[in-house]
Structure formats: C-alpha cells, structure tokens
Amino acid sequence: MRTHAKRTLLVLTLPLAGACRSASPELEYPQARRSQQVDVYHGVEVADPYRWLEDPDAEETRAWIEAENALTSSFLARIPERERLRERLTELWNYERYGTPFRRAGRTFYTRNDGLQDQAVLYVVDPDAASPRVLLDPNELSEDNTTSLAGWVPSWGGTLLAYATSDGGSDWRTWRVLDVATGTSLDDVVTRNKFGGMSWAPDDGGLYYTRYVAPAEGAKLQAKNAPPEICYHVLGTSEEADRVVVSAPEEPGVSQAFGLDQDREALVLARWSAETRHSEVWLAPLPVTPQSERIPLAVGFDAQFSYVGDDGRTAWLRTDLDAPRYRVVAVPLDAPARENWTELIAESQHALERVSSVGGRLVATYLVDAKSSVVVYRTDGTREREIELPGIGSAGGFEGEREDLDTFYSFTSFLEPPTIYRYDLTSGESEVYRQPTVDFDPARFVTKQVFYASKDGTRVPMFLTHARDVVLDGSNPTYLYGYGGFNISLTPAFSVPNLVWLELGGVLAVPNLRGGGEYGEAWHEAGTKLAKQNVFDDFSAAAHWLIDNGYTGREKLAIGGASNGGLLVGAAMTQEPGLFAAALPAVGVMDMLRYHLFTIGWAWAGDYGTSDDAAEFRALLDYSPLHKLRSGVAYPATMVTTADHDDRVVPAHSFKFAAELQHAHDGANPVLIRIETRAGHGAGKPTAMQIEEAADRLAFLHEVLELE
C-alpha cells in the first residue's frame, strides 16, 4: 500500500480579508458577499444572495472555502478531546471487514479490508484453491487512496472481470477489464458511465452499459445529467466504436436501467418516471438494436415493478400494484398481458423489501417494524421456511444463479459488525463464513424499540441504543439520526463512530420516519411532495418523546442526517431552533427551489416535487432550509459537512446554507462548515478520511454539548 498522507480540511495560506459580525468573541465568520439576485416563482420574489457560491471553482468561492475551513480547523484544533477521540476511533476501526461473497463459474469473489486499509481489496478463490489471492488492490491506484473500487462484475465464464473506479468520490465511473487468472489489464476502457449499470454479454465478448452524455469541460461535477442510453462495447475495440442498442427515453422525466434475464437471452429494461416513481419492465431479446423487438412485461407507469428472475417460461416481478406493502406476480413470457398474471407471493402485513432468485427458490426479505425477516419460497409460491436470524438487525445478500446449491448473506445490528453466513438452500442451515471481532463490549449496551405518536397521531417506531444502566434523568447526551425519504428504510446498522458515542455515555436514537420504506409504499407516499412536512413532524415528535421520557434534555440533544437526511436536519433546526443543542447536517439538499437543476437532482422530483409547479413550489418554499433561515434567531451549534467532489448533492447546497446561517444567526453557538477535499457524496471515502471526519464530528459534539 502506498503511504496515505493525512487529509482533513483544505486550509490554504491566504485568508479572506474582512469579517462580518461574529456570534461569539472567539469566532469571526468569513465575509461572504450578498448579491442582489432575486428570482420570481409563480409571482413570488425569492432572494438568492449567495448564488455565486454555486460555482465551486470560481476564485471568490475558493477564497470563501479556504476561509471557512481555516475557521473550522482552528475551532476543532482547540478541543482537547479531539485527539483522544481520533485514537479510539482508530482502535475500533481496526477490524477485519468482508463484503458478501459472490460466486461465478466456480470462482468466489469477495472484498476484504484488514482493518485500517483505506480501500477494501478484491480477492478471488480459484476452483480447488486452498486459499484466496488478491485480484485487485484499489490502494495501489492513487497516491492519496481516494480512487475507489466502485463496482465489479465477473464474466459469465469467470475468466474476466470488469471493474469500475471512482475518482475522489465522484458518481462518474471508469470501467476497465482484467484477466482473472493473471491479474493483467486489457486495453478496454469505458468512461461515460454513472452509478454503475454494467453487464457482460452471454459469450463474454463484450459489455452492455448505461452511457451518459459527456458534460461540458469544467462542468463534470455540476452539469445536469440527461437520462442514459444503453450501449455495447466489444472487447478489444475503442470506446468510440461502442454502439447504442437502446436509445435514451424520449419522454420527459423518464430514465432507464437494465440487466440480463436469468437465461442470458434478453436484456431486462426497467424504465421509470421521476415524477411518479412508477416503472415499466420490458424484455429485449439478444442481440439488441434500437429497432429490435421489445416484449412488454409490465407497462403503463401505473405502479412500481422490479424484475426478480424467471424460469425460462415465467418471469417474476415484485410490485406495489394493488399491494402497497408489495407482492410478487408471475408473468407468462409467451402471454404477458395482465389478465394472464397470477399472484405468486401475496402481500402480507409486513413490507416486502426485496426478493432474489437463487438456486431455484425465491428469497424474500421483509421488514417487521424495520427489522429484517427472511422467508424462502419455492418458485410455485409455496412457503418453504423462514431463515432464523441472530436477533434485531438487518440481513442482506442471498444472490446467485439458478443452479446454485447455496448462497451468502450478511447480518448486522447496531452493536455487532456484519457477519457473513453461508446458507444451504437444501437443508436450510446457516453457518458462519466470516465473523469479525471488534475491540468493544456489546454486552454493556442494549438496543430496544419504542413507538411514539407523531403530530397527526401516526404511530412511528424508533430504535434506542444505550448503556444498560442508563438513568432516565434527562441529562444523557443523545444523538437523534434520521432520513425519511426515497422509500429507503433505516434498519439497524453497525457504525464505529456510534460505538464511540455510546462509550461517551450517549444515547443513539434512530426513528423510522414517513417517507422511508419501512411499511411499504403508503408509508413512503405519506412523506413526499405536499406531504413532506410529515417527515419533519415525525422527527420533531421523536425529539419531544426523548425529552418527555427522560432520556435527554434540550441542552443535550443533537441531531444528524446525511443527503436527504441533511435536508431533514436543516428543516428541523430552522423550524424549531430551540429544540436542539447541536445539528450536524451532512451533504444535505438545502436549496429546494433549485435542486433539480444540477446533476441527477431532476430524478428526485417524485419525492420532492419541483418549483416549476405552483403548489409544489409553495410547499418547498415553506420548508426549504436555505429559505427558512431568519435573521436574529439563535440557532443550534451547527457543523455543516460537505465535499468538494460531491456530484450528487452538489456542495452549493451546503455552501449557501452555511453562508446564510452565519449571516442570520444571533447567538453564541458556533455555526461552521467543514469542506472535505477529494471526496464525494460518501461512497469510496478512504478509511483515514472517515476517521478524521468522525473525530471532528464527535469532538464538535463533545465541545458544544459540554460532555464530561
């Protein structure tokens, strides 16, 4: 491994001259020019004085970034416990971590991190081999270890590997191919791909992939991404020779993704609407051209559909059609009209989170009050058995081919790191395949689930993790973490920073807010568009419940969230600033009137709506964190975090919010922004960088909450 230089904040030598009014004698916030920019939405004038911060490379923006990072760095450097927290994080992070193994043509592939490696290494176990060998080490791909392995797909014959790298955390992917036996690279390169989307041709002679329009020079991290086309790359040829096999959708707001069917005879085309979140599924028999036949499996954009698998005669689709908690339907391939569909797995009282097809069975993962429950069905819909899981936690994996006799899955909880299991599909037995050990005593702590009433009476679940001997006297420092959006469920998950928080005497509270997928599509819909305020009400109600039940008090309550969760924190702290002592909004969507104008933001319209619609504009303006800030208000101690290479939620959201917050804030609490360099939205971030960031977050909370 190459030496990784320590990276924290971008602190350059030239500070920005001048300073505005400081909220504290110790903090002089950098001066940020307020322009006269005003936009008119549906007859309403809306000021946007920090529009210039949307250009991350402008000289004025860079100077502001340098000054803000210098201020934040100096504030954090004065906290005595910061180094001790970093040391403890490093100790706990130093444990062996495995990705869920994947088998292909007799070879087993998996990732492993020995503990403090910046990037996990890809290993392969050859047929009849006694031990694994390193196939690809991303730590050798860049001097600073910020080039990450963003995806990998073995060929059907197991002799080749397509792998994607991400530079500095960007969503853009560069794909290359190597020989599995020798580890040598081929000359093939594919560059215009984002988020993944890659499948091998059945004969291993080429690659299908989603291709995006190349952004203009200098706009790669900001330019709006139009929906992709699907292309085919022939091995041994240049990228310029790749041909389009499925054109980009022509309908406004419609995008697409793809995979191969289980017989590798057709592309499975998934088309979805950003506005409604509804989808279609088509089959395109190979070889595919833009003019070739398309077989409609589920069309009309009236529900959500996802391809599970098939047996050569019947395809299985997971859908919320007439089933808000999802079910599985069987579609005859020779007569796919809806009148010929049959129900294979009926909707239950629990949300059907996902279904995989492996070994001639369907493995269904349900959410029972946000906890995993896994049931195995035969392909005729007969329930075979429930897989016994170790406790309250999250299970994932269960991938493989039709002929496989076993599969792998992982299980984790708030207190236990992911353990990998091998599951025998015939006997139904699970055995530990890899189990890591962490220098932490989980027996000292407990996780339980409570339920509370939101503002409108809705019953909301919340996980609480804390010391077994916690005293409910209202004095416990508490970290309330949420998300609430995009049908994403917050299930129990292991986190080293959370362990350190618990060791500090903290309580970890994770509510399952509306907008997520914990109870199916109706739960999701109840936190979208004009109903988005429900999410913030659920979060606020969780805070009040924690205070009313003696877990914490307003002076000890911190809130956090990332991405859509960053929006959640921004909305909460601007709607009820006196309810929280500290706020940590990370890579948040803060400007709800302009989010859809950058990169992939347009695809979030199904959850948020857009300012183009009059009714949605009014709802967005009412909670948009950037626009909700008011001068003369004392806001919680806040440390906004973002990254200069985030091309999903562009850093302008955090830049503008932090500048406006510092301008409006009237109190002694510090309001800072931490801007990471050579990092993106979160994926692929080196271990050393994660430790530094976690140490800064915990040190900030330690300081502002006045922890012992």
C-alpha positions in Angstrom: 0.0 0.0 0.0 1.3 3.5 -0.8 1.6 5.9 2.1 -1.6 7.8 2.7 -1.0 11.4 3.6 -3.2 12.6 6.4 -6.1 14.7 5.0 -8.5 16.7 7.0 -9.6 20.1 5.7 -8.5 22.3 2.8 -6.6 25.0 4.7 -4.7 27.3 2.4 -2.5 30.2 3.4 -4.4 33.2 2.1 -7.4 34.1 4.4 -10.3 36.1 3.0 -9.9 39.7 4.1 -12.6 41.2 6.3 -15.2 39.6 8.6 -18.8 40.1 9.4 -20.4 40.3 12.9 -19.3 37.4 15.0 -21.8 35.3 17.0 -19.0 34.7 19.6 -16.0 36.7 20.7 -13.9 33.7 19.6 -15.4 33.3 16.1 -15.1 35.8 13.3 -17.1 34.4 10.4 -15.7 35.0 6.9 -17.3 37.8 5.0 -19.5 36.5 2.1 -20.8 38.9 -0.4 -24.6 39.2 -0.6 -25.7 39.8 -4.2 -29.0 41.3 -5.4 -30.0 38.1 -7.1 -33.8 37.7 -7.0 -35.9 35.1 -8.8 -39.6 35.1 -9.4 -41.5 31.9 -8.9 -45.2 32.0 -9.7 -45.4 35.6 -8.9 -43.3 35.3 -5.7 -40.0 37.1 -5.4 -37.3 35.0 -3.7 -33.8 36.3 -2.9 -30.8 34.2 -3.6 -27.9 36.4 -2.4 -25.3 33.6 -2.5 -26.0 32.3 -6.0 -22.3 32.9 -6.8 -21.4 30.0 -4.5 -22.9 27.6 -7.0 -19.7 27.9 -9.0 -17.3 25.7 -6.9 -14.2 26.7 -8.9 -14.7 30.5 -9.1 -11.9 32.5 -7.4 -14.4 34.1 -5.0 -15.8 30.7 -4.0 -12.4 29.2 -3.4 -11.4 32.0 -1.2 -14.6 31.6 0.8 -14.0 27.8 1.1 -10.4 28.4 2.3 -11.5 30.9 4.9 -14.4 28.8 6.2 -12.1 25.7 6.5 -9.5 27.7 8.3 -12.1 28.9 10.9 -13.4 25.4 11.4 -10.0 23.9 11.6 -8.9 26.4 14.2 -12.1 25.8 16.3 -11.7 22.0 16.2 -7.9 22.2 17.0 -8.7 23.8 20.3 -10.8 20.9 21.6 -8.6 18.8 23.9 -10.5 15.5 23.5 -10.2 15.5 19.7 -7.0 13.5 19.6 -8.3 11.0 22.2 -11.4 10.5 20.1 -9.4 10.0 17.0 -7.2 7.4 18.7 -10.3 5.5 20.0 -11.9 5.6 16.5 -8.7 4.2 15.0 -8.6 1.4 17.6 -12.2 0.4 16.9 -11.9 0.8 13.1 -9.0 -1.7 13.0 -11.1 -4.8 12.5 -11.3 -7.2 9.6 -14.3 -6.5 7.3 -15.7 -8.6 4.5 -18.1 -8.0 1.7 -20.7 -10.6 0.9 -19.1 -13.3 -1.4 -20.2 -13.8 -4.9 -19.7 -17.0 -7.0 -19.3 -17.2 -10.7 -18.2 -20.3 -12.7 -16.6 -22.0 -9.7 -14.7 -18.9 -8.5 -15.6 -17.0 -5.4 -15.1 -13.2 -5.3 -15.2 -11.0 -2.2 -13.8 -7.8 -0.8 -11.8 -7.6 2.4 -10.3 -4.8 4.5 -7.7 -5.8 7.0 -8.8 -3.0 9.3 -7.1 0.3 8.5 -6.7 -0.1 4.8 -8.1 3.0 3.1 -9.9 0.9 0.4 -11.1 -2.7 0.6 -9.2 -5.2 -1.5 -10.9 -7.6 -4.0 -10.0 -11.2 -3.6 -10.7 -14.4 -5.6 -10.7 -18.0 -4.6 -10.0 -20.2 -7.6 -11.7 -23.6 -8.1 -10.0 -26.2 -5.8 -7.7 -23.5 -4.4 -6.8 -23.7 -0.7 -6.5 -20.0 -0.1 -7.7 -16.7 -1.7 -5.4 -14.4 -3.7 -5.5 -10.7 -4.3 -7.2 -9.8 -7.6 -7.3 -6.0 -7.4 -6.0 -3.6 -4.7 -7.5 -0.1 -5.1 -4.9 1.2 -2.6 -2.4 1.0 -5.5 -4.5 3.1 -7.9 -3.7 6.6 -6.5 -1.2 8.3 -4.2 -3.8 9.6 -1.8 -6.0 6.4 -1.9 -9.1 8.4 -3.0 -9.6 6.3 -6.1 -12.0 3.6 -5.0 -13.4 0.4 -6.4 -16.9 1.4 -7.3 -18.2 -1.8 -8.9 -17.0 -5.1 -10.2 -18.7 -7.8 -12.4 -17.1 -11.2 -13.2 -17.7 -12.5 -16.7 -20.1 -15.5 -17.0 -17.1 -17.8 -17.6 -15.3 -16.3 -14.6 -12.2 -15.6 -16.6 -12.5 -11.9 -16.9 -13.5 -9.1 -14.5 -15.0 -5.7 -15.4 -14.3 -3.2 -12.6 -15.2 0.4 -12.1 -13.2 3.1 -10.3 -14.4 6.4 -8.9 -12.1 9.4 -8.6 -12.3 11.4 -5.4 -15.8 10.1 -4.6 -17.5 11.1 -7.9 -20.5 9.2 -9.2 -18.8 9.0 -12.6 -17.3 5.6 -13.2 -14.4 4.4 -15.3 -14.7 0.8 -16.3 -11.7 -1.5 -17.2 -11.2 -5.2 -17.7 -8.6 -7.6 -16.3 -7.8 -11.3 -16.8 -8.7 -13.1 -13.6 -6.1 -15.8 -13.9 -3.1 -13.4 -14.4 -4.4 -10.1 -13.0 -3.2 -8.3 -16.1 -5.3 -5.5 -17.5 -6.8 -5.4 -21.0 -6.8 -2.2 -23.1 -10.6 -1.7 -22.8 -11.9 1.5 -21.1 -15.4 2.8 -20.7 -15.7 6.3 -19.2 -19.2 7.8 -19.7 -21.0 5.8 -17.0 -22.5 6.9 -13.7 -23.8 4.9 -10.7 -22.9 1.5 -12.3 -25.1 -0.3 -14.8 -22.9 -2.9 -16.5 -23.5 -6.5 -17.6 -21.4 -9.0 -19.6 -22.6 -10.3 -22.9 -23.5 -14.0 -22.7 -20.4 -15.0 -24.6 -18.1 -12.8 -22.5 -17.2 -11.0 -25.7 -18.3 -7.5 -24.6 -20.1 -5.3 -22.1 -23.5 -3.7 -22.0 -23.6 -0.4 -20.0 -25.6 2.8 -19.5 -23.9 5.8 -21.1 -24.5 9.4 -20.2 -24.0 12.5 -22.3 -20.5 13.8 -21.7 -20.6 17.1 -19.7 -19.1 20.3 -20.9 -15.5 21.0 -20.0 -15.2 22.0 -16.3 -18.9 21.1 -15.6 -18.4 17.3 -14.8 -19.4 17.7 -11.2 -22.4 20.0 -11.7 -23.9 19.6 -15.1 -27.5 18.2 -15.3 -27.4 14.5 -16.3 -29.9 13.6 -19.0 -31.2 10.0 -18.9 -28.7 7.5 -20.3 -28.7 5.3 -23.4 -27.7 1.7 -23.3 -24.6 0.8 -25.3 -22.5 -2.2 -26.2 -18.7 -2.4 -26.0 -16.9 -5.1 -27.9 -13.8 -6.3 -26.2 -10.6 -5.2 -27.9 -12.2 -2.1 -29.5 -12.1 1.6 -28.6 -14.9 3.3 -26.6 -15.6 5.5 -29.6 -16.7 2.4 -31.5 -19.3 1.4 -29.0 -22.8 1.2 -30.4 -26.1 2.3 -29.0 -28.5 -0.7 -28.5 -31.3 1.1 -26.6 -31.8 4.9 -27.1 -32.3 7.2 -24.3 -36.0 7.6 -23.4 -37.7 10.5 -25.2 -40.5 11.0 -22.7 -39.7 13.9 -20.3 -38.6 12.7 -16.8 -38.2 9.1 -17.8 -35.0 7.2 -17.2 -33.9 3.6 -17.6 -31.7 0.8 -16.3 -31.1 -2.8 -17.3 -29.8 -6.2 -16.6 -29.8 -9.7 -18.2 -32.5 -12.3 -17.7 -31.5 -15.5 -15.9 -31.1 -17.4 -19.2 -29.0 -14.6 -20.6 -31.1 -14.4 -23.7 -32.5 -10.9 -23.3 -31.9 -7.5 -21.7 -34.4 -6.7 -19.0 -35.2 -3.0 -19.5 -36.5 -1.1 -16.5 -38.0 2.4 -17.3 -39.1 4.7 -14.5 -40.7 8.0 -14.2 -39.0 10.6 -11.9 -42.3 12.4 -11.3 -44.4 9.4 -10.2 -41.7 6.8 -9.3 -43.8 4.3 -11.3 -42.0 2.0 -13.7 -42.2 -0.4 -16.6 -40.4 -3.6 -17.4 -39.6 -4.8 -20.9 -37.6 -7.7 -22.4 -35.3 -7.1 -25.4 -34.1 -10.4 -26.9 -30.4 -10.5 -27.8 -28.8 -9.3 -29.9 -30.4 -5.9 -29.3 -30.6 -2.9 -31.7 -32.6 0.3 -31.3 -35.1 -1.2 -33.7 -35.3 -4.7 -32.4 -38.3 -6.3 -30.7 -39.5 -5.3 -27.2 -41.6 -7.6 -25.1 -43.8 -5.7 -22.6 -43.9 -7.5 -19.2 -45.4 -4.6 -17.2 -46.3 -1.3 -18.9 -48.4 1.8 -18.3 -46.5 3.6 -15.5 -49.3 2.9 -13.0 -47.2 1.1 -10.3 -43.7 0.1 -9.3 -42.3 -3.1 -10.9 -38.9 -4.7 -10.5 -37.7 -7.9 -12.2 -36.8 -10.7 -9.7 -36.0 -13.6 -12.1 -37.5 -16.2 -14.3 -37.5 -19.9 -15.1 -37.5 -19.6 -18.8 -41.3 -19.7 -19.1 -42.4 -17.3 -16.4 -41.0 -14.0 -15.1 -41.4 -12.9 -11.5 -42.0 -9.2 -10.7 -42.1 -7.5 -7.3 -44.7 -4.8 -7.4 -46.9 -2.5 -5.3 -49.8 -2.8 -7.8 -52.8 -3.3 -5.6 -50.4 -4.0 -2.8 -48.8 -1.0 -1.0 -46.6 -3.4 1.0 -45.6 -5.2 -2.2 -46.2 -8.7 -3.6 -44.7 -10.9 -6.3 -46.6 -11.7 -9.5 -45.9 -14.3 -12.1 -46.0 -13.2 -15.8 -46.1 -15.8 -18.6 -43.3 -14.8 -21.1 -45.4 -16.1 -24.1 -48.5 -14.2 -23.0 -47.5 -11.3 -20.7 -50.9 -9.4 -20.8 -52.1 -8.6 -17.2 -55.1 -10.9 -17.5 -52.7 -13.8 -17.6 -50.8 -12.8 -14.4 -51.0 -14.8 -11.3 -50.1 -13.9 -7.7 -47.1 -15.9 -6.5 -46.4 -14.3 -3.1 -49.3 -12.3 -1.7 -49.0 -9.0 0.1 -48.5 -9.5 3.9 -48.9 -7.3 6.9 -45.1 -6.5 6.6 -43.3 -4.7 3.8 -41.6 -6.9 1.2 -38.3 -5.1 1.0 -36.6 -7.2 -1.8 -36.7 -10.6 -3.4 -33.9 -12.6 -5.0 -34.0 -15.6 -7.2 -31.3 -18.2 -6.4 -31.0 -22.0 -6.5 -34.5 -22.5 -7.8 -36.0 -20.5 -4.9 -37.2 -17.1 -4.1 -35.7 -15.5 -1.1 -37.9 -12.7 0.3 -36.7 -10.2 2.8 -39.5 -8.5 4.8 -39.3 -5.6 7.2 -41.1 -6.3 10.5 -41.1 -2.8 12.2 -37.9 -2.0 10.4 -36.2 -5.3 11.3 -35.2 -8.0 8.8 -37.2 -11.2 8.4 -36.3 -13.6 5.6 -38.6 -16.2 4.1 -37.7 -18.8 1.4 -40.4 -19.7 -1.1 -40.4 -22.3 -3.9 -40.9 -20.9 -7.4 -44.6 -22.0 -7.3 -45.2 -19.7 -4.4 -45.1 -22.4 -1.7 -43.6 -21.1 1.5 -40.6 -23.3 2.4 -39.2 -21.9 5.6 -38.1 -18.8 7.5 -34.4 -18.3 8.0 -33.5 -17.9 11.6 -31.6 -14.7 12.2 -29.5 -13.9 15.2 -31.7 -11.1 16.5 -32.8 -7.5 15.9 -30.9 -6.5 12.8 -30.5 -6.2 9.1 -29.9 -9.1 6.6 -28.7 -8.7 3.0 -27.3 -10.7 0.2 -29.0 -14.0 -1.0 -27.7 -13.6 -4.6 -26.6 -16.2 -7.0 -27.6 -18.3 -10.1 -30.4 -20.7 -10.7 -28.2 -23.8 -10.3 -26.5 -22.8 -7.1 -26.9 -25.0 -4.0 -26.0 -22.3 -1.5 -25.9 -18.6 -1.1 -24.3 -16.0 1.2 -25.8 -13.3 3.3 -24.7 -10.8 5.9 -26.3 -9.9 9.2 -25.6 -6.8 11.3 -27.0 -4.8 14.2 -26.3 -1.5 16.0 -23.8 -3.3 18.3 -22.5 -6.2 16.1 -20.4 -5.8 12.9 -21.6 -7.5 9.7 -21.1 -11.3 9.9 -21.1 -13.3 6.7 -23.1 -16.5 6.6 -23.3 -19.3 4.1 -26.9 -20.6 3.7 -27.5 -24.1 2.4 -30.6 -23.9 0.1 -31.4 -27.6 0.5 -31.1 -28.1 4.2 -32.0 -24.6 5.3 -28.9 -24.4 7.6 -26.8 -21.3 8.1 -23.2 -21.4 9.1 -20.7 -18.6 9.9 -18.4 -17.9 7.0 -16.6 -14.8 8.3 -17.1 -13.2 11.7 -15.1 -10.0 12.6 -14.0 -9.1 16.1 -14.1 -5.5 17.3 -12.4 -4.1 20.4 -15.8 -3.3 22.0 -18.0 -4.9 24.6 -21.6 -5.0 23.3 -22.8 -6.6 26.5 -22.6 -3.2 28.2 -25.3 -1.8 25.9 -28.8 -2.6 24.8 -30.9 -1.9 21.7 -34.7 -1.7 22.1 -37.6 -0.4 20.0 -40.2 2.0 21.2 -43.2 3.6 19.4 -44.4 7.2 19.7 -47.2 9.3 18.3 -46.4 12.0 15.7 -48.2 15.3 15.4 -51.1 13.8 13.5 -51.3 10.7 15.7 -49.4 8.4 13.4 -47.5 5.6 15.2 -43.8 5.8 14.5 -41.1 3.3 15.6 -37.7 4.3 16.9 -34.6 2.2 17.8 -32.8 3.3 21.0 -29.3 2.1 21.8 -27.6 3.0 25.1 -25.8 1.7 28.2 -27.8 -1.0 30.1 -27.6 1.1 33.3 -28.8 4.4 31.7 -30.5 6.7 34.1 -33.6 8.5 32.7 -33.0 11.8 34.4 -33.0 14.0 31.3 -29.2 14.5 31.3 -28.0 12.0 28.7 -26.3 13.3 25.6 -28.5 12.0 22.8 -27.9 11.8 19.0 -31.1 11.7 17.0 -30.4 10.4 13.5 -32.9 10.3 10.7 -33.5 10.1 6.9 -37.2 9.8 5.9 -37.3 9.7 2.1 -37.0 7.9 -1.2 -38.5 4.6 0.1 -35.2 3.9 1.9 -35.5 2.2 5.2 -33.3 2.9 8.2 -32.7 -0.6 9.6 -30.2 -1.5 12.3 -26.6 -0.8 11.1 -23.2 -1.0 12.6 -21.1 2.2 12.9 -17.8 2.7 14.6 -18.5 6.4 15.4 -21.7 5.3 17.0 -19.8 2.9 19.3 -17.6 5.8 20.5 -20.7 7.9 21.1 -22.1 5.1 23.3 -18.8 4.9 25.2 -19.1 8.6 25.8 -22.3 7.9 27.6 -24.5 8.8 24.7 -27.9 7.6 23.6 -28.4 6.7 19.9 -31.9 7.3 18.6 -33.0 6.2 15.1 -36.7 6.8 14.3 -38.3 5.3 11.2 -39.9 8.4 9.7 -42.5 8.5 7.0 -41.0 8.9 3.5 -39.0 5.7 4.1 -39.9 2.2 3.1 -40.3 0.6 6.5 -44.1 0.0 6.0 -44.3 -0.1 2.2 -45.3 2.4 -0.4 -48.1 4.1 1.5 -45.6 5.0 4.3 -43.3 6.3 1.6 -46.0 8.4 -0.1 -47.0 9.9 3.2 -43.7 11.7 3.4 -43.4 13.0 -0.2 -44.2 16.2 -2.1 -47.1 18.1 -0.5 -46.9 15.7 2.5 -43.2 16.1 3.1 -43.9 18.1 6.3 -45.0 14.8 7.9 -41.3 13.7 7.8 -40.2 16.7 9.8 -43.2 16.4 12.2 -42.2 12.7 12.8 -38.6 13.8 13.6 -39.7 16.6 15.9 -42.1 14.3 17.7 -39.2 11.8 18.3 -37.2 14.7 19.9 -40.1 15.6 22.2 -40.6 12.0 23.2 -37.0 11.6 24.1 -37.2 14.7 26.3 -40.6 13.9 27.8 -39.4 10.3 28.7 -36.3 11.5 30.5 -33.7 10.3 28.0 -32.3 13.7 27.4 -32.9 17.5 27.6 -32.8 20.3 25.0 -29.3 21.2 26.1 -28.0 17.7 25.4 -29.9 16.8 22.2 -28.0 16.7 18.9 -29.5 15.8 15.5 -27.8 14.4 12.4 -28.5 13.1 8.9 -26.9 12.9 5.5 -28.2 13.7 2.0 -32.0 13.7 2.3 -31.2 13.3 6.0 -29.2 16.5 5.7 -32.4 18.2 4.4 -34.2 16.7 7.4 -31.7 18.3 9.8 -31.8 21.6 8.0 -35.6 21.7 8.2 -35.7 20.6 11.8 -33.2 23.2 13.1 -34.9 26.0 11.2 -38.5 25.1 12.2 -37.7 24.5 15.9 -34.3 26.0 16.6 -34.8 26.0 20.3 -35.4 22.3 20.5 -31.9 21.1 19.7 -28.5 21.9 21.2 -26.5 20.8 18.1 -27.0 19.9 14.5 -24.9 18.0 12.0 -26.4 18.3 8.5 -24.2 16.3 6.1 -24.2 16.7 2.3 -27.7 18.0 2.6 -30.3 19.1 0.0 -30.8 22.7 1.3 -32.0 24.7 -1.7 -35.3 23.1 -2.5 -36.1 25.6 -5.3 -33.1 24.8 -7.4 -32.0 21.2 -6.5 -33.4 19.8 -9.8 -31.1 21.9 -11.9 -27.9 20.0 -11.0 -26.5 16.6 -11.9 -29.1 13.9 -11.1 -31.3 16.2 -9.0 -34.2 16.1 -11.5 -34.7 12.4 -10.6 -35.8 13.3 -7.1 -38.9 15.1 -8.2 -41.0 12.1 -7.3 -40.2 12.7 -3.6 -39.9 16.5 -3.5 -41.8 17.9 -6.4 -40.2 20.9 -8.1 -40.5 24.7 -8.0 -41.9 24.5 -11.6 -45.3 23.5 -10.2 -47.1 26.3 -8.3 -48.5 24.1 -5.5 -45.2 22.2 -5.0 -43.3 25.5 -5.1 -45.3 26.8 -2.1 -44.7 23.6 -0.2 -41.0 23.6 -1.0 -40.6 27.2 0.0 -42.3 26.6 3.3 -39.6 24.1 4.5 -36.6 24.7 2.3 -33.8 25.1 4.9 -32.0 27.8 2.9 -35.1 29.9 2.7 -36.4 29.2 6.2 -33.4 30.9 7.9 -34.4 34.1 9.6 -32.1 36.9 10.9 -32.0 37.5 14.6 -32.7 33.8 15.6 -30.3 31.8 17.8 -29.7 28.5 16.0 -28.2 25.4 17.5 -24.5 24.8 17.4 -24.0 23.6 13.9 -21.3 22.0 11.8 -22.4 21.6 8.2 -20.3 19.0 6.3 -19.9 18.6 2.6 -17.3 17.6 0.0 -15.9 19.5 -3.0 -16.3 16.5 -5.3 -19.9 15.7 -4.4 -21.7 15.5 -7.8 -24.9 14.0 -6.4 -25.9 16.7 -3.9 -23.7 19.5 -5.2 -21.8 21.3 -2.4 -23.5 24.6 -3.4 -26.4 23.4 -1.2 -24.2 23.4 1.9 -22.2 26.4 0.9 -25.2 28.7 0.5 -26.9 27.3 3.7 -23.8 27.9 5.8 -23.3 31.4 4.4 -26.9 32.3 5.1 -26.8 30.7 8.5 -23.7 32.6 9.6 -25.4 35.8 8.4 -28.7 35.2 10.2 -27.5 33.6 13.4 -27.8 35.6 16.6 -26.3 33.7 19.4 -23.1 32.3 21.0 -23.4 28.9 19.4 -20.7 28.2 16.7 -22.1 27.7 13.2 -19.4 26.2 11.0 -18.9 24.3 7.8 -16.3 21.6 7.1 -15.5 21.1 3.5 -13.6 17.9 2.6 -11.4 17.7 -0.4 -11.0 14.8 -2.8 -14.3 13.3 -1.5 -17.8 13.0 -2.9 -21.2 12.1 -1.5 -19.8 9.4 0.8 -19.1 6.2 -1.2 -15.5 5.2 -1.6 -14.2 7.5 1.1 -10.8 6.3 2.4 -10.8 4.9 6.0 -8.3 7.5 7.1 -10.6 10.3 5.9 -13.6 8.7 7.6 -11.7 8.6 10.9 -10.7 12.2 10.6 -14.3 13.3 9.8 -15.8 11.2 12.6 -13.3 12.5 15.1 -14.2 16.1 14.1 -17.9 15.4 14.4 -17.6 13.8 17.8 -15.2 16.5 19.0 -17.6 19.1 18.0 -20.4 17.4 19.9 -18.2 16.9 22.9 -17.4 20.6 23.0 -20.8 22.1 22.3 -22.8 19.6 24.5 -20.2 20.1 27.3 -19.7 16.3 27.7 -17.6 15.0 30.6 
